[in-house]
Amino acid sequence: MRDDLAIIQTLDFFTPIVDDPYTFGQVAVANSLSDVYAMGGVPLTAMNIICFPINTMKIDILREILLGGLDKMREAGVLLVGGHSVEDNELKYGLSVTGTVHPDRVLLNRGARAGDALVLTKPLGTGIINTALKGNLASDDLVEKSIQCMAQLNKKAADLMTKFSTVHACTDVTGFGLLGHAAEMIEGSDVGMVIRSSSVPVFHEIQEFVEMGIIPGGLNRNRKFRIKMVDVGPNCQPWLVDVFFDPQTSGGLLISLPAEDAQVLVNKMHDEGLHDAAVIGEVVTEPKGKIIVS
């Protein structure tokens, strides 16, 4: 037993969301490591989780997936220590990750305080882009930007965040979308949130897809589940509401910390190349348990 060390254990895996096997491996690993970063921890070791249709897919595809994942682990300074594979009709890949954190510095997706500002570190819209890609509607340039975003580790953002002892809460924005994960932060608490729609970083090229109804099924499920906690103001463009419920793969960090520190953190992120990081809103005393999208 050590008073200065706690263990973080996470597990995540999913089906391919891009065509290139190597890129899929990169995105899957970045996504799997994100939970450790969101808790303020450092991922140390990982084990591969593989479901593979050996009778219908070439083994070279699996080799490329694992190579992409391994290269991303090396970038993160994570040691691959093993794994497990099973035969499955549908390809899936991800990691079980072990990390460490000081017990007094564990960050949870709850604990945001009134007066805090909210920082988001990556743009939204990857779920919509992936849906458009399936219909051959997304441009190569937009797909490439989306892939780079999903494959980007949250390591640098987390390293900068953890230098601020005033961070009160953090989560990574993934399958529940921005508003879904924001709702988790305040559900059952004595605070609410205001999110300024014009400040949220998004892939603006996706507006036409949203207005055409090209959105993932998970977006509608997210909206149905959380819409009662959300009040949308007249200044928010309707298409952005969909984007704020869009399920993300390997999305950015949503960080709650005092307003006086938030812009300092964002400036440091910009200096380190995280140009999409932005202050997107604040935590408020009223209305409790609600998110105002202005």
C-alpha positions as CSV (number, residue, x, y, z in Angstrom):
1,M,0.0,0.0,0.0
2,R,1.2,3.5,-0.9
3,D,-0.5,6.7,0.1
4,D,0.9,8.5,-2.9
5,L,-0.1,6.1,-5.7
6,A,-3.5,5.0,-7.1
7,I,-4.1,2.6,-10.0
8,I,-6.5,3.5,-12.9
9,Q,-7.9,0.6,-14.9
10,T,-9.8,1.2,-18.2
11,L,-11.1,-0.9,-21.1
12,D,-12.5,0.2,-24.5
13,F,-12.8,-1.3,-27.9
14,F,-15.0,-0.8,-31.0
15,T,-15.6,-1.7,-34.6
16,P,-13.8,0.2,-37.4
17,I,-14.8,3.7,-38.2
18,V,-12.2,4.3,-40.9
19,D,-11.3,2.1,-43.9
20,D,-7.5,2.0,-43.4
21,P,-6.4,-0.7,-40.9
22,Y,-3.3,1.1,-39.7
23,T,-5.3,4.3,-39.1
24,F,-8.1,2.3,-37.3
25,G,-5.4,0.9,-34.9
26,Q,-4.2,4.5,-34.2
27,V,-7.6,5.8,-33.5
28,A,-8.6,2.9,-31.3
29,V,-5.6,3.2,-29.1
30,A,-5.9,7.0,-28.8
31,N,-9.5,6.4,-27.7
32,S,-8.6,3.7,-25.2
33,L,-5.9,5.8,-23.5
34,S,-8.2,8.8,-23.2
35,D,-10.0,7.7,-20.1
36,V,-6.7,7.7,-18.2
37,Y,-5.8,11.1,-19.3
38,A,-9.3,12.4,-18.4
39,M,-8.7,11.3,-14.8
40,G,-5.4,13.2,-14.6
41,G,-3.4,10.0,-14.8
42,V,-0.5,8.6,-16.8
43,P,-1.1,5.4,-18.8
44,L,1.7,2.9,-18.3
45,T,0.8,-0.5,-19.7
46,A,-1.8,-1.9,-22.1
47,M,-3.1,-5.2,-23.4
48,N,-4.7,-5.6,-26.8
49,I,-8.3,-6.7,-27.2
50,I,-8.9,-8.2,-30.6
51,C,-12.0,-9.7,-32.2
52,F,-11.2,-10.9,-35.7
53,P,-13.0,-12.8,-38.5
54,I,-10.1,-15.0,-39.4
55,N,-12.1,-17.0,-42.1
56,T,-13.3,-13.9,-44.0
57,M,-10.5,-11.3,-43.6
58,K,-6.9,-11.4,-44.5
59,I,-4.4,-11.6,-41.6
60,D,-2.5,-8.8,-43.1
61,I,-5.3,-6.5,-42.1
62,L,-4.9,-7.5,-38.5
63,R,-1.2,-7.0,-38.7
64,E,-1.7,-3.4,-39.9
65,I,-4.2,-2.6,-37.2
66,L,-1.8,-3.9,-34.5
67,L,1.1,-2.0,-36.0
68,G,-1.0,1.3,-36.0
69,G,-1.9,0.6,-32.4
70,L,1.6,-0.2,-31.3
71,D,3.0,3.0,-32.9
72,K,0.4,5.1,-31.1
73,M,1.3,3.3,-27.8
74,R,4.9,4.2,-28.4
75,E,4.0,7.8,-29.0
76,A,2.2,7.8,-25.6
77,G,5.1,6.1,-23.8
78,V,2.9,3.1,-23.1
79,L,4.2,-0.5,-22.9
80,L,2.3,-3.3,-24.6
81,V,2.4,-6.2,-22.2
82,G,0.1,-8.7,-23.9
83,G,-3.5,-9.2,-24.9
84,H,-6.2,-11.6,-25.9
85,S,-7.9,-12.4,-29.3
86,V,-11.0,-14.2,-30.2
87,E,-12.6,-15.2,-33.5
88,D,-15.6,-13.1,-34.2
89,N,-17.8,-12.3,-37.2
90,E,-17.2,-8.6,-36.7
91,L,-13.8,-6.9,-36.4
92,K,-13.2,-5.1,-33.1
93,Y,-10.0,-3.6,-31.5
94,G,-9.1,-1.7,-28.4
95,L,-7.1,-1.8,-25.2
96,S,-7.2,-2.6,-21.5
97,V,-5.1,0.1,-20.0
98,T,-3.3,0.5,-16.6
99,G,-2.3,3.9,-15.4
100,T,-1.3,5.7,-12.2
101,V,-2.3,8.9,-10.5
102,H,-1.8,10.5,-7.1
103,P,-4.9,9.7,-5.0
104,D,-5.3,13.4,-4.1
105,R,-5.2,14.4,-7.8
106,V,-7.7,12.1,-9.3
107,L,-10.1,14.0,-11.6
108,L,-13.7,12.8,-11.9
109,N,-16.5,13.8,-14.3
110,R,-18.2,15.5,-11.3
111,G,-17.2,18.3,-9.0
112,A,-17.6,21.3,-11.3
113,R,-18.1,24.5,-9.2
114,A,-20.1,27.6,-9.8
115,G,-17.8,30.2,-11.3
116,D,-15.7,27.6,-13.2
117,A,-15.1,28.0,-16.9
118,L,-15.4,25.1,-19.4
119,V,-12.5,24.2,-21.7
120,L,-12.9,21.9,-24.7
121,T,-9.7,20.7,-26.4
122,K,-10.9,19.2,-29.7
123,P,-13.5,20.1,-32.4
124,L,-16.8,18.3,-32.6
125,G,-18.4,16.4,-35.6
126,T,-16.4,13.3,-36.1
127,G,-19.5,11.0,-35.8
128,I,-21.3,13.0,-38.5
129,I,-18.2,12.9,-40.8
130,N,-17.9,9.2,-40.4
131,T,-21.6,8.8,-41.3
132,A,-21.1,11.0,-44.4
133,L,-18.0,9.0,-45.3
134,K,-20.1,5.8,-45.5
135,G,-22.3,7.5,-48.1
136,N,-19.2,8.8,-50.0
137,L,-20.3,12.4,-49.3
138,A,-17.3,13.6,-47.2
139,S,-14.4,15.2,-49.0
140,D,-10.9,13.7,-48.7
141,D,-9.7,16.8,-47.0
142,L,-12.5,16.7,-44.4
143,V,-12.0,13.0,-43.7
144,E,-8.2,13.6,-43.3
145,K,-8.8,16.4,-40.8
146,S,-11.3,14.2,-38.9
147,I,-8.8,11.3,-38.8
148,Q,-6.0,13.5,-37.5
149,C,-8.3,14.7,-34.8
150,M,-9.4,11.2,-33.7
151,A,-5.8,9.9,-33.8
152,Q,-4.4,12.7,-31.7
153,L,-3.6,11.7,-28.2
154,N,-5.1,13.7,-25.3
155,K,-1.7,13.3,-23.7
156,K,-0.5,16.9,-24.3
157,A,-3.8,18.4,-23.2
158,A,-3.7,16.3,-20.1
159,D,-0.1,17.2,-19.3
160,L,-1.0,20.9,-19.5
161,M,-4.2,20.4,-17.5
162,T,-2.6,18.6,-14.6
163,K,-0.2,21.5,-14.1
164,F,-3.2,23.4,-12.8
165,S,-4.1,22.2,-9.2
166,T,-7.4,24.1,-9.5
167,V,-9.0,21.7,-12.0
168,H,-12.3,20.6,-10.4
169,A,-13.6,18.1,-13.0
170,C,-12.8,16.5,-16.3
171,T,-14.2,14.1,-18.8
172,D,-13.4,13.1,-22.3
173,V,-16.1,13.7,-24.9
174,T,-16.9,10.4,-26.6
175,G,-20.0,8.4,-27.3
176,F,-22.5,10.6,-25.4
177,G,-21.5,13.8,-27.3
178,L,-20.7,17.1,-25.7
179,L,-24.1,17.7,-24.1
180,G,-24.3,14.1,-22.9
181,H,-21.0,14.3,-21.1
182,A,-21.7,17.8,-19.9
183,A,-25.0,16.5,-18.4
184,E,-23.1,13.8,-16.5
185,M,-21.0,16.6,-14.9
186,I,-23.9,18.4,-13.4
187,E,-26.6,15.7,-13.0
188,G,-27.9,15.6,-9.4
189,S,-25.6,18.5,-8.4
190,D,-26.3,22.1,-7.2
191,V,-24.9,23.7,-10.3
192,G,-25.8,24.2,-14.0
193,M,-24.0,25.1,-17.1
194,V,-24.1,27.8,-19.9
195,I,-22.5,26.7,-23.2
196,R,-21.9,29.5,-25.7
197,S,-22.6,27.8,-29.1
198,S,-20.5,30.2,-31.1
199,S,-17.4,29.4,-29.0
200,V,-17.5,25.6,-29.4
201,P,-15.0,24.3,-31.9
202,V,-16.6,22.2,-34.6
203,F,-15.9,21.1,-38.1
204,H,-18.0,23.7,-39.9
205,E,-18.0,21.8,-43.1
206,I,-20.5,19.4,-41.6
207,Q,-23.4,21.9,-41.5
208,E,-24.7,20.7,-44.9
209,F,-24.7,17.1,-43.8
210,V,-26.7,17.9,-40.7
211,E,-29.2,19.9,-42.6
212,M,-29.5,17.0,-45.1
213,G,-30.2,14.6,-42.2
214,I,-26.9,12.7,-42.5
215,I,-26.3,12.0,-38.9
216,P,-25.5,8.8,-36.9
217,G,-28.2,6.9,-35.0
218,G,-26.3,7.5,-31.8
219,L,-26.9,11.2,-32.1
220,N,-30.6,10.8,-31.9
221,R,-30.3,8.5,-28.9
222,N,-28.1,10.9,-27.1
223,R,-30.6,13.8,-27.8
224,K,-33.6,11.7,-26.6
225,F,-31.8,10.7,-23.4
226,R,-30.6,14.2,-22.4
227,I,-32.7,16.8,-24.1
228,K,-34.8,17.4,-20.9
229,M,-31.7,18.8,-19.2
230,V,-31.0,21.2,-22.1
231,D,-32.5,24.6,-22.9
232,V,-31.5,25.9,-26.3
233,G,-31.6,29.7,-26.7
234,P,-32.6,31.6,-29.9
235,N,-29.0,32.6,-30.7
236,C,-27.9,28.9,-31.2
237,Q,-28.1,27.8,-34.8
238,P,-30.3,24.7,-35.0
239,W,-27.7,22.5,-36.8
240,L,-25.3,23.1,-34.0
241,V,-27.6,21.4,-31.5
242,D,-27.2,18.2,-33.5
243,V,-23.5,18.6,-33.5
244,F,-23.4,19.0,-29.7
245,F,-25.2,15.6,-29.3
246,D,-22.9,14.0,-32.0
247,P,-21.2,10.8,-30.6
248,Q,-17.4,11.4,-30.8
249,T,-14.7,8.8,-31.2
250,S,-11.5,9.8,-29.4
251,G,-12.8,13.2,-28.7
252,G,-11.2,16.0,-26.6
253,L,-11.2,16.7,-22.9
254,L,-13.9,18.8,-21.3
255,I,-12.3,20.6,-18.3
256,S,-13.9,22.6,-15.5
257,L,-11.6,25.0,-13.7
258,P,-11.7,28.6,-12.3
259,A,-12.3,31.2,-14.9
260,E,-9.1,33.0,-14.2
261,D,-7.1,29.9,-15.0
262,A,-9.1,28.7,-18.0
263,Q,-7.9,31.2,-20.6
264,V,-4.3,30.7,-19.3
265,L,-4.7,27.0,-19.9
266,V,-6.1,27.6,-23.4
267,N,-3.3,29.9,-24.3
268,K,-0.7,27.3,-23.2
269,M,-2.5,24.7,-25.3
270,H,-2.4,27.0,-28.3
271,D,1.3,27.5,-27.7
272,E,1.7,23.7,-27.8
273,G,-0.1,23.3,-31.1
274,L,-3.6,22.5,-29.7
275,H,-5.2,25.3,-31.7
276,D,-8.8,24.1,-31.4
277,A,-8.8,24.4,-27.6
278,A,-11.3,27.0,-26.4
279,V,-13.3,28.3,-23.5
280,I,-16.9,27.3,-24.4
281,G,-18.9,28.3,-21.3
282,E,-19.2,28.4,-17.6
283,V,-20.6,26.6,-14.6
284,V,-23.5,28.6,-12.9
285,T,-25.6,28.4,-9.7
286,E,-28.9,28.6,-11.6
287,P,-30.6,26.8,-13.1
288,K,-29.4,23.7,-11.2
289,G,-29.0,20.5,-13.2
290,K,-29.7,22.3,-16.5
291,I,-27.5,23.2,-19.5
292,I,-28.3,26.5,-21.2
293,V,-27.0,26.6,-24.8
294,S,-26.9,30.2,-25.8
